[in-house]
Amino acid sequence: MIETRVSCVYMKSCVLPCSVHRMHLRSRSFQIYWNKINPKFTPVYSFTFQFTASLDHKNPYDGRARLFNKQLLSKGNFSLLLIPIQTQDQGTYGCFIKSGRKSIKNTLVHVDVQGMYVLLQEDGESLKCVSRDIFPKPSVSWIPQRDHSTSVTPSETGLFSVLSSVPLTQPRQESTPPCPRPKAGLLLDQAKVLGNQGFRVWTRMKRLVTYQPVVLDPNTACPLLSLSDDLSTVRNTGTWNKELPEVPERFRNYAIVLGSVGYSSGTHQWDVEVRDHPNWDIGVAKESIEKKEKSQASLVNGSVRFGHYKGKYHNGSKYVDVKKSPEKIRVKLDFNTGTLSFSDADHMTPLCSHTVPKGTSTNKLFPYFGLGPAGGAETKELRIFEVQSEDSQSMGHPLTF
């Protein structure tokens, strides 16, 4: 159970954060339930597949609650947007995410609602402190301490208005009695809420949105293959997709797909999750590789690979001895050294390496992915990940004044 606290401003919009790592969302069948659980249990919002549950029109959240961004559901972002914030919205909310009967993640969000307006007035006989739109109910005191007349009145919106006055028994001096001092914590901490807001939103969204080092090119994908919506995953369906147009760049006789960007200089690397899939090839291919030929020679001449087939690993032309089967493989293309290397991404154990030709602007090297039938294996697809580095995880935070 994860807990967090959010400060919301009266009559403004407010986002209640809730997210889950996308690895838990391999199944598209999941449900999100947002409920207010304190001080009184109230259903707020629910979402199942692509269906938004209709709320009872007497429900106080009808029309004011919705998902922050439905386009980010596939990324695991289930944050709730409340607009506009009312005083009765203060309390504790629960975000419950389920897949079938399995609970994936529960999050508690404590919501504080705040509002403030203060004005000091003098009418010649008394000094008045007028305040409105205050929440929660305040107490009033004058410094230095003096007799005062004070009224605290609740409004229909649940906020409070305060009128407090002290008599002026002598001509006003340069120093006037100060306005009543509110209790500590009553004012909205604007430095905390507004300071570095863009940076904090960016860092939070950075955890929700994943950078893809390789974007698959659907125009090259063999009709036997199916790509994910974000073009980072490929699966062999075993069924020929007749609706795909026949174009020169599409592989026809082998279940292959290329990356959308080719390289001719520098160093590039990406991770590929293979787990227990029995039939795959990964590596790079020349831009000039033949895509319609049936001959294996066209693949050997046009690509540099490392793969697994019938229980054995190979480098495209001969078998390679691998002591421990990797679940995730790191592919590193280094034009500076002229090498293409493969290693176990979890243990950094070398697996295989090739010498690659120097790329040119007219014949670049493109990331290559070949995928056969999964059979009875648990893993049905190849998934591409960004290579994580310590530098990308150690960014400092600027000062807030």
C-alpha positions in Angstrom: 0.0 0.0 0.0 1.4 3.4 -1.1 0.4 6.7 0.6 0.8 10.2 -0.6 -0.6 13.7 0.3 -1.9 16.3 -2.1 -2.7 20.0 -1.4 -5.6 21.3 -3.5 -6.7 24.9 -3.9 -10.5 25.7 -3.6 -12.3 26.0 -7.0 -9.2 24.9 -8.9 -8.4 21.6 -10.6 -6.4 19.0 -8.7 -4.7 15.7 -9.8 -4.6 12.7 -7.5 -1.7 10.6 -8.6 -1.9 6.8 -9.1 0.3 4.7 -11.4 1.6 1.2 -11.9 4.6 -0.2 -13.8 3.5 -1.2 -17.3 5.0 -4.7 -16.8 1.9 -5.4 -14.7 -0.4 -4.5 -17.6 0.4 -7.3 -20.0 -3.2 -8.2 -19.8 -5.5 -5.6 -21.3 -8.3 -6.7 -18.9 -7.9 -4.5 -15.8 -10.2 -2.3 -13.7 -9.6 0.9 -11.8 -11.7 2.0 -8.9 -11.4 5.5 -7.3 -13.3 5.7 -4.0 -13.3 8.3 -1.2 -12.9 6.2 2.0 -12.6 8.9 4.7 -14.6 10.4 6.3 -17.4 8.5 4.4 -17.1 5.9 1.8 -18.2 7.3 -1.6 -17.6 5.9 -5.1 -15.9 8.5 -7.2 -14.9 6.9 -10.5 -14.4 3.5 -12.1 -13.0 2.3 -15.4 -13.0 -1.1 -17.0 -11.4 -1.8 -20.3 -12.6 1.1 -22.5 -15.8 1.6 -20.6 -16.5 4.5 -18.2 -19.0 3.6 -15.5 -22.0 6.1 -15.3 -22.4 7.6 -11.9 -25.6 8.3 -10.0 -26.6 11.9 -10.7 -26.9 12.4 -6.9 -23.3 11.5 -6.5 -21.3 14.7 -5.6 -18.5 13.7 -8.1 -20.8 13.4 -11.1 -19.2 15.4 -13.9 -16.3 16.6 -11.7 -14.1 13.4 -11.7 -12.4 11.9 -14.7 -9.1 10.2 -15.6 -6.2 12.6 -15.9 -5.3 11.3 -19.4 -6.8 8.1 -21.0 -4.1 8.1 -23.6 -1.6 7.3 -20.8 -3.5 4.2 -19.6 -1.2 1.9 -21.5 1.7 3.5 -19.7 0.2 2.7 -16.3 -1.0 6.2 -15.4 -4.4 6.0 -13.7 -4.3 9.5 -12.0 -7.7 11.1 -11.2 -8.6 14.8 -12.1 -11.1 16.6 -9.8 -12.4 19.9 -11.1 -13.4 22.2 -9.5 -12.2 21.4 -5.9 -14.9 21.8 -3.2 -14.4 21.9 0.5 -16.2 18.5 0.9 -13.5 17.0 -1.3 -11.1 17.0 1.7 -10.4 13.5 2.9 -8.7 10.2 2.0 -9.1 8.6 -1.4 -8.2 5.1 -2.6 -7.0 4.0 -6.0 -7.5 0.3 -6.5 -6.2 -1.5 -9.6 -7.2 -5.0 -10.4 -6.6 -7.5 -13.2 -9.3 -10.1 -13.1 -9.4 -11.2 -9.4 -5.8 -10.2 -8.8 -5.1 -6.9 -7.1 -2.2 -5.2 -8.8 -1.7 -2.1 -6.7 -3.5 0.0 -4.0 -2.7 3.7 -3.4 -4.0 6.1 -0.7 -4.1 9.8 -1.5 -4.8 12.3 1.4 -6.3 15.5 0.0 -6.1 18.8 1.8 -8.3 21.7 0.6 -7.1 25.2 1.3 -8.3 28.8 0.6 -7.3 32.2 2.0 -8.3 35.9 1.7 -7.4 38.6 4.3 -8.1 42.4 4.3 -7.2 45.0 7.0 -9.6 48.1 7.2 -9.9 51.2 9.5 -13.1 53.3 9.8 -11.8 55.8 12.4 -13.3 54.1 15.4 -12.0 50.6 15.0 -9.5 48.4 13.2 -11.1 45.5 11.3 -9.7 42.4 10.0 -11.9 40.9 7.2 -11.2 37.4 5.9 -13.2 35.2 3.6 -12.8 31.9 1.8 -10.9 30.3 4.7 -10.7 26.6 5.3 -10.6 24.8 7.7 -12.4 26.8 10.4 -9.9 29.4 11.9 -9.3 30.8 15.4 -8.6 34.5 15.8 -6.2 36.3 18.1 -4.6 39.8 18.1 -1.0 40.7 18.8 -0.5 42.4 21.2 -3.4 40.8 22.9 -6.5 43.1 23.1 -10.2 42.8 23.6 -11.9 42.1 20.2 -15.2 41.4 18.7 -15.1 38.4 16.4 -17.6 36.5 14.3 -16.8 33.3 12.2 -19.6 32.5 9.7 -19.7 29.4 7.5 -20.9 29.9 3.9 -22.9 27.6 1.7 -19.7 26.4 0.0 -18.3 25.2 3.3 -15.7 28.0 3.6 -15.6 30.4 6.5 -15.8 34.2 6.6 -14.2 36.1 9.6 -14.9 39.6 10.8 -12.8 40.7 13.8 -12.4 44.3 15.1 -10.6 46.1 18.0 -11.5 49.7 19.1 -9.1 52.6 18.4 -9.0 54.3 21.9 -6.3 56.8 20.8 -5.1 58.4 17.6 -3.4 55.9 15.3 0.3 55.8 15.7 2.9 54.8 13.2 2.7 51.2 14.5 -0.8 49.7 14.2 -2.0 46.5 15.7 -1.3 43.7 13.2 -3.9 41.6 11.6 -4.8 38.4 13.5 -2.0 35.8 13.1 -3.4 32.5 11.7 -2.2 29.3 13.1 0.9 27.7 11.5 0.1 25.6 8.5 -3.2 27.5 7.7 -1.7 29.2 4.6 -1.1 27.4 1.4 2.6 26.6 1.1 3.0 28.3 -2.2 6.7 27.6 -2.4 6.1 23.9 -2.1 3.1 23.8 -4.4 4.3 26.2 -7.2 8.1 26.2 -6.8 9.8 24.2 -9.6 6.3 22.9 -10.6 7.3 22.3 -14.2 10.4 20.3 -13.1 8.5 18.2 -10.7 5.8 17.4 -13.2 8.5 16.5 -15.7 10.2 14.1 -13.3 6.9 12.5 -12.3 5.9 12.1 -16.0 9.4 10.7 -16.8 8.6 7.8 -14.5 5.3 7.2 -16.3 6.5 7.6 -19.9 9.2 5.3 -21.2 11.8 6.3 -23.8 12.1 3.7 -26.6 15.7 3.5 -28.0 14.4 1.5 -31.0 11.0 2.1 -32.6 9.9 -0.7 -34.9 9.0 0.1 -38.5 5.6 -1.5 -39.2 6.1 -1.0 -43.0 8.9 -3.6 -42.9 7.1 -6.1 -40.7 6.3 -9.5 -42.2 2.5 -10.2 -42.3 3.1 -13.0 -39.8 4.1 -10.4 -37.1 2.0 -8.2 -34.9 3.5 -5.0 -33.3 2.3 -3.3 -30.1 0.7 0.2 -30.2 3.9 1.9 -29.0 6.0 -0.1 -31.6 8.3 -1.6 -28.9 7.1 -5.2 -28.9 6.8 -7.8 -31.7 4.8 -11.1 -31.6 4.5 -14.0 -34.2 0.8 -14.6 -34.6 1.2 -17.6 -36.9 -1.5 -16.1 -39.1 -0.9 -14.2 -42.4 -2.4 -10.7 -42.2 -3.9 -10.3 -45.7 -4.9 -6.7 -45.0 -1.4 -5.4 -45.0 -0.4 -3.7 -48.3 2.4 -5.3 -50.3 5.2 -2.7 -50.4 8.9 -3.0 -51.4 10.2 -2.5 -47.8 8.1 -5.3 -46.3 9.7 -8.8 -45.6 7.6 -11.5 -47.2 9.3 -14.9 -46.8 10.8 -14.5 -43.3 9.2 -13.3 -40.0 11.4 -10.2 -39.7 10.9 -6.5 -38.8 13.5 -3.7 -38.7 13.9 -0.6 -36.6 12.7 2.7 -38.1 16.1 4.5 -37.8 19.4 3.3 -39.3 22.9 4.1 -38.1 26.2 4.9 -39.8 28.3 6.3 -37.0 28.6 6.6 -33.2 27.6 4.0 -30.5 24.1 2.7 -30.1 22.7 0.1 -27.7 19.3 -1.4 -26.6 18.0 -4.3 -24.5 15.8 -7.1 -25.9 13.8 -9.3 -23.5 13.6 -12.9 -24.9 13.0 -14.9 -21.7 12.0 -18.5 -22.7 11.0 -17.8 -26.3 12.5 -20.7 -28.4 12.9 -19.1 -31.8 14.4 -15.6 -32.4 17.1 -13.6 -34.1 18.4 -10.1 -33.2 21.1 -7.9 -34.5 21.4 -5.4 -37.4 20.7 -5.5 -41.1 22.0 -3.6 -44.1 19.7 -1.1 -45.6 20.1 -3.0 -48.9 19.0 -6.4 -47.5 16.8 -8.4 -49.8 13.2 -8.5 -48.4 11.5 -10.7 -51.0 14.1 -13.5 -51.5 13.5 -17.0 -50.2 17.2 -17.9 -50.0 18.9 -18.0 -46.6 22.0 -16.6 -48.3 20.2 -13.2 -48.7 19.8 -13.1 -44.9 23.4 -14.2 -44.2 24.8 -11.5 -46.6 22.5 -8.8 -45.5 22.5 -9.1 -41.7 24.7 -9.7 -38.6 22.8 -11.7 -36.0 22.7 -13.6 -32.7 19.8 -16.0 -32.2 18.2 -19.1 -30.7 16.7 -22.0 -32.6 15.8 -25.6 -31.6 17.5 -25.3 -28.2 20.8 -23.9 -29.5 22.3 -20.4 -29.8 23.9 -19.3 -33.1 25.6 -16.3 -34.6 23.9 -16.5 -38.0 26.3 -19.1 -39.5 27.4 -21.4 -36.7 26.4 -22.5 -33.2 27.6 -20.6 -30.2 28.2 -22.1 -26.7 26.2 -20.2 -24.1 26.5 -21.6 -20.5 23.5 -19.8 -19.0 20.4 -18.8 -21.0 19.9 -15.0 -20.8 16.4 -13.5 -20.2 17.4 -10.0 -21.5 20.1 -9.4 -24.1 22.0 -6.1 -24.6 22.8 -5.2 -28.2 25.7 -2.7 -28.7 26.6 -1.3 -32.1 29.9 0.6 -31.9 31.1 2.1 -35.2 34.2 3.5 -33.4 35.5 0.0 -32.8 33.7 -1.6 -35.7 31.9 -4.2 -33.5 28.4 -5.5 -32.8 28.4 -7.2 -29.4 25.7 -9.2 -27.6 25.8 -9.7 -23.8 23.5 -10.9 -20.9 22.0 -7.6 -19.8 21.3 -8.8 -16.3 24.8 -10.2 -15.6 26.9 -8.4 -18.3 28.2 -11.7 -19.5 29.5 -11.6 -23.1 27.6 -13.9 -25.5 28.8 -13.1 -29.0 30.5 -10.4 -31.1 30.9 -9.5 -34.8 32.9 -7.2 -36.9 30.6 -4.9 -38.8 31.4 -2.8 -41.9 31.6 0.9 -41.6 28.2 2.5 -42.3 27.7 5.1 -45.0 24.9 7.6 -45.5 23.6 5.4 -48.4 23.8 2.0 -46.6 23.0 2.3 -42.9 22.6 -0.5 -40.4 19.1 -1.0 -39.0 18.1 -2.9 -35.8 17.0 -6.4 -36.8 14.4 -8.6 -35.1 13.3 -12.1 -36.4 10.7 -14.1 -34.5 9.4 -17.6 -35.1 6.5 -19.4 -33.4 6.5 -19.5 -29.6 5.0 -22.9 -29.3 4.3 -23.8 -25.7 6.6 -21.2 -24.3 5.3 -18.8 -21.7 6.9 -15.8 -23.5 5.1 -15.0 -26.8 6.9 -11.8 -27.8 10.2 -9.8 -28.0 10.2 -6.6 -26.0 12.7 -3.7 -26.4 13.9 -1.6 -23.5 16.0 1.4 -22.9 19.5 0.7 -21.5 19.4 2.2 -18.0 22.5 4.2 -16.8 23.4 5.7 -13.5 23.6 9.2 -15.0 20.0 9.1 -16.1 18.9 8.3 -12.5 21.0 10.9 -10.6 19.7 14.3 -11.6 19.9 17.0 -8.9 17.1 19.3 -7.9 17.4 23.1 -8.2 16.7 25.3 -5.2 13.2 26.7 -4.4 13.1 30.2 -2.8 
